[in-house]
C-alpha cells in the first residue's frame, strides 16, 4: 500500500499542468518537475505530515550570486509562488519549513480529476537538489535490484510513522534514510547482500547532467516535464 501506484503519474501530470499554468506567466524560464515517492492516495491524516509527492520548480538563480543571497532569493521565490497558487489556483497552505537546507512549503491541492476529485498534500520547493539526488539514487538502486527500491520506501515509511523523519526537528532527511538503507543492503554478510558497491557514479552524474539540461528547456521553447518523462 505504500509503493507508488500507476495513478500517481497521472496525478503528477495534472499537478504539473495546474502549477505551470499559473506560474509559467510569472516565471517563463521555470521548469516544474514532480517527484512521486509513494502512494499519493494514502489517508489524508498521514499525508498531511508526510506528503508522498514533491513538486520542485527549477530556475537559474545561481550565477554571479553569493550563497547567502541565493538562499534569500530561493525563499522569496517559494513565498511568491505559494501566494500565487493559494490566491489564484485553489491551493491551501498547510505549513512551511524555511530553516532546512532545501526550504519548502506543504500545500493542499484543489480537487483533482485524476484521483476522483480528491485533494492531496504536496511539498513545493525551488531548486531542490536533495529531491534530485534522492530520485536518482532510488532509480539507480531500483535498476540494480527491484527489492532495493521497495526497502527504501519501507524504511522511509517506518521513519515517518515513528516521527523521526522531520528535518525541521533535526531528524535525518528522506535522502539520509535512503543512504543508510542502501549501505545496509550493501554490507550484508556473504551472499546475502542485495546491492553491490555502487561504482556507477558516472551514471549518477550523467542522470544529473541530463536533468539539469532539461531545466533550460522551457527557455528554449521546450515543454515542462515530469520525472516519468526524464
Order of alpha helices (4+ residues) and beta strands (2+ residues): alpha-beta-alpha-beta-alpha-beta-beta-beta-alpha-alpha-alpha-alpha
